[in-house]
Amino acid sequence: MKKKLFALLLGLGCMIGAQAGDEIVFTTLLENPITPVKNQNRSGTCWSYATIGYIEAELLRTTGKVYDLSEMFVASKDYVDCAEYHVRMHGSSRFSEGGSADDVFEVIDRHGICPEDAMARPGSMIGDTLANFTEFFATLEPYVEAIAKGNSTKLTTQWKVGLQGILDAYLGKCPERFTYEGKQYTPQSFAQALGINKNDYVSITSFTHHPFYEQFVIEAPYKWRPRPSWNVTLDEMMSTIDEALKNGYTVCWGGDVSEDGFTRTGLGIAADIEHAPDLTGSDAARWLKLTKQEKAESLKKLGAQTPELTATQELRQERFDNWQSTYDHVMLIYGIAKDQNGREYYMVKNSWGKTGDYQGIWYMSKTYIALNTTYIFLNKAAVKKDVRKKLGF
């Protein structure tokens, strides 16, 4: 009897809490296996961490085995590729820490991959979780710019030697051979043994400034490789994510996390400020004057009662065109949850360590994802059959 009374009181307490909007209570609807959360620390390498995490999840799905692959191997090789491209473009392209899911698969295809333990760890770069690019990129970026925009009429090949020296000093020298589980590999043979094939994967987006069901290169600064994405309707993009998750696949996600509704504590909501006076205590004008932390605290207090914008194809395009929604982060979608009011969220693995309220996991509403996705990257087999037919693969 006491147990029943306690359960009743607990249930009433949860209901009162939900009505007050003090805290969001999540219920997991589906959750696909992923490898542990890592920490990119002070480095702009979310693209490498998220995509490597995606590949690790793919290997976990297909083999049942947990791999720990090296993000810094990928970063080192990609920065060489990016620098060479930037020099060929005489400095008119972008050279930066950022990248995309395409970069990781391109690097693995060209250069291979190695386990985390096979990558050297010199100086301050003691393992991926302590990556610190503050001094590193302050040295690397001006070096590359000096070559790309210099006054030389004919370049020597020595600039590549200098470039590699900087990379090796800060990221560690990439191994040419290594032993894994008693067998010797090169990075290329290891990638082949893992069965990673870039042609098995596809990038999908949804914008109206290009025709649907055709490919185009997304106009985003960090996507320096001219690799195209397939363009589908917003409904098709969102249903593709859902269908993939339901069939046991994960989805690599690239998009915008600069919105007020994306908090450092693990929440992403497309908050409708104009229809949520409780967020500000008065009006939208006051909301704009709040600090990022104050906005996050207001959202957390309102919780599940936070009203959201309505995601439409038109609003999504408008936000992309006016720079409100940009491409600044990459993460891994691996599950679906709902709150006490029935609103659904994607469960997303971040690369900021085990921070926030959910130990490195973010709950991002489907509306937030719909409005702020630059692209999704996934296995072709995970794409809905009707969409695959329209795209011709």
N, C-alpha and C positions, 0 to 999 in steps of 0.2 A: 504493500500500500504506500509506504513511504517513497519507494522507488518511483511509483507511478506519479505521486504528487510532485516529486522533484523534477521528473521529466516534463510534467505539465507546466510547472513554474519556469523551467528552462525554456520551453517552447514559447511561453508568453513573453519572456524576456527578449528572446530573439525577434519576436514579432514587434515588440515595442521599439527595439533598436532599429529594426528595418524601417518602421514608420517615421522614426526621428531622423533617419538618414545619416546616423553617426558613422556607420561602417558598412561597407559592402561585404556581403557573405557570398562566396563563390561556391558553386557546385560543379564539379567536373563532369562533363558529358562524354567526352572521349579524350584519350591521351596516348599518343604514340611514343615509343621509346626514343630517348635521346642520350647523348653522352653528357658528362658533367659540365656544369657552367665554368667558363674560364674568364680570365680578366685581361683585357687589352691594355689596361692601366693608362699611362700617358702616351698613347700612340693612336694615330688615326687609322687603325687597321681593322675596324669593325667588319669591313668587307671580307677580309681574310678569315677572321674568327668565325663569322656567321656562316660563310660558305664551307669552310673546313668542318664546322659543326654539322652542317647539312650533309656533307659527304660522309662523315662519321655515322650520322643517323641512317643514311642509305646503306652503308656497310653493315650496320647493326640490323637493319631490316632484312637484308639479303643473306647474311651469314650468321647472325646471332652473336657476333664477336665485337668487343669494344676495342676500337683503335684510338690512339692518341697521336694525331698527325701534327706536323710542325707548321704553324702559321707563319713563323719568321723565315722559313725556307721559301715559302711562297712570296712573302713580301720582298725578300732580297732579289729573287729572280724577276719579279714584276717591276721593281724599280729600275732594273737594268733595261728591261724592255721599254718602259715608259721614257727613260732618259734617252735611249736611242731614237725613239719616235719623236721626242721633243726636239732633239738636235736636227733631225731630218726636216722637221717643220720650221727650223730656224727660230724656235721659241714662240711660235704662234699657237701652239697647243697648250695644254695644262700639265704641269708637273707638280704633284703634291702627294701627300700621304694617302689620300683617298683612292678608292677604286670601286669595283663592282664584282658581282658573282661571276661574270664572264671572265674577268681577269684570272681568277683562281683556276678555272677549268682550262683556260688557255695556257697558263703556266704549267700545269700538270701535263698537258698534252705535249708541250715543247720541252720541258725540263724535268718532268717527273715530280716525285714527292718523297719525303722521308718521315720516319717516326719522330716524335718529339725528342726522344732520348738520343737520336743520332745527330742532332743539330748542336754545334758548338755553342758555348755560353760564356763568352769573355766579358771582361769589364763590368759595366753596370747592367748589361743585358743578361741577367742571371735567370734564364727561363722566361717563358712567355708572360707569366703573371706579373713580372716586374719590368715590363717593357717601358722605357722612358725615351721618347723621341725629342725631348726638349733641345738637347745639345746636338743630337744626331742630325735632325732635319735642318737645324739652323746652320749646319755645315754642308749638308748634301745639296739642299735646294739652290743656294747661291753658286755652288760649284757648277751644277748643271746649267744654270742660267748664264753663267759666264762663258761657257762653251757655246751654248745655243745662240746667244745674242752677241758674241764677240766680234772682233774686227778681222779675224783670220780670213784669208782668201782661200786657204787650203788647210784642212784639219789633218793632224796626225792621228795615229791610233792610240797615243799615250793617254788621252783623256779617259779612255775606257779603263786603263790600268789604274788611274787615280780614282775613278768612280768605284771600281771594285775594292780598292783599298779602304775607302770610307765605309762601304757596306760591310766588309769583313771585320773591320775594327769595332763596329757598333752592333751588328746583328749576328756576328759569328760567321766563320767560313762554312759555306754549304759543303756537305760531304760528297765526295765522288763515289765512295763505296762505304758500305756499312753492313753490320751483321744484325739480323732480326730473327729471333727465335731459332738461332743456330744456323741460319742460312745467309749467305752473302748476297747483297743486292747492290745495284746502282739505283739512283733515284728513278731512272726510266724503267728499269726492270721491276722495281717495287710497285710503281704505278700500274704496270701491265699485270702484275700478280693480283693487285686489288681489283682489276677489271674496270677501272674508271675510264669511261669513254665520253668525251664532251658532246659527241653527236647524239647521245641518249637523252640530252637535256635541252630545255627550251626556255626562253624568256618571253613573258607575256605581259602586256600592258593594256591600257584603255584610255584613249584620248580621241577627240573629234577633229583635231587639226591634221589628221592623216586618215586615209580610208580604212575602214574596218576590214579585217581578214587579209591584210597585207602587212609586210614587214617594214619597219623604219628604225633608224637610229635615234633613240630618245635624246632630246636636247637637254642633257644634264651634265654639268661641268666635270663631275668625277668619273663619268663614263668615257674615258679617253680612247678606249679601243672602239673602233666603229663597228661593233657587233649589233645587229638589228634585233628588235623584239617584235613579236606578233601582236597586232592590234585587234582587240575584241571589244564587245560592249561591256559596260560596267557589270551588268547582271551576269554575263558569262564569266568574267574574271572572278567575281565573288563565288559563283557556284563551282568554279573550277577549284578554288581553295577548299571549299567544303567537301567536294567529292573526293579530292585527293586525300584529305585527312580521314574521311570515313573509310577509305580503302587501304589505310595503313601507311600512307606516304606523309612525309613532312614537306614543308614549302619554305624556300629561302625568300625573304622579303626585303625589298629595298624601298625606302620612302622617307617621309618627313617626321621628325620627332621634336621639332621646334615649337609646336603648338602649345598653347597654355594648358590644354587638356592632357598633355603627356607629362607625367610627374616623375621625379627621381625616386619615388617610393614604390613604383611598380604598376602604375595605372595609365591607361590611354583612353580618354573619352572625348568625343567631338562635341564639347560643351556648347550649348546654345545660350550665350551670355545674355542676349536681349530678353529671353524668356525665363531667366533664372535670377530674379532680383536678390534672392537669398545669398547668391555668390558674392555680392558686393555690399549689401546692406542698403544700397540706394539705386544706382543706375550703372549702365555700361561705361559711362565716362569715368566713374570712380574705379571700375575694374581695371581700366588701362593704366591707372596710376599705381596699382599694386605691384610689389616685387614678384619675381617668379616664385619665390618660396611662399609668399602670402597667397598667391593664386592657388598654389598646390594645396595649401592648408584649407582654403575655402572649398575647393573641390572635394577634398577628403571629408570635410564636415558635412557637406550636402550628400555625398556618397551616391547611393543608388537612386536618389531622387533627382540627380542632375539631369535636366532636359538636354537632349541632343539635337543637332542639326539633322535635316533630312538629306541623305546622300542621293544626289542625282547626277546624271552624266553632265548636265550643264554646269552645276556648281563645282563639280570636280575639275572641269576644264577651266572654269573661271579662276579657281584658286591656283592652278598650275600656271596660267598665263600671267597672273598678277604677282607671282612670286610668293604667294601666301603659303603654298605647299611646294616644298623643294625636296631635293634628294640629298639627305645628310646622314643617313644611318642604314645599316643592314642588320637583320636579325633572323631568327628561325622560328617559324610558326609550326607548332607540333600538336596542338589540341584545341578543344572547344569547351568553354564553361559558361554558366549562366549565373546571374545574381538573383537575389530574393524577389525581384520584380519581373524576372523572366528575360531580362536583357542578355543577349549572348555576346561573348567575348572570345577572342582567340588567345590561347596560351602561347606565350612567346618567350623563347630563350634569348636573353641578352648576353653581352660580353663585357659587363662591367663588374665582374666578380659576384659573389653572393651578397649583393646589396639590396636595399629596399625592404619592403614588408614581406616579400615572397622569395627571398634568398636567390635573387638574380633572375627571377621569372616575372614577366610583365603580363597583365591582363589588359588587352587592347580591344575595345568594342568593335564590332563588325562595321559600324558606321565610321569609326575613326580610320580603320583600314581602308574602307571604300573611298574615303575622301583623300587619303594621304599616301596611297601606294604609288610609287614610281614604276616598279615592276615586281613581278613574282618570277621565281626561277625554280623549275621543278622537272622531274622526270617526265618525258613525253608520255609514258604509259599511264601517268597519273592524270593526264588531261582528259576531260570528259569526251566521250566518243563523238558526240554531235559537234563539239568544238573542233576536235581533231579533223573531222571530215571537212569542215568549212576551211580549215587552214591547209589541208592537203597533206597531212602526215599521219 
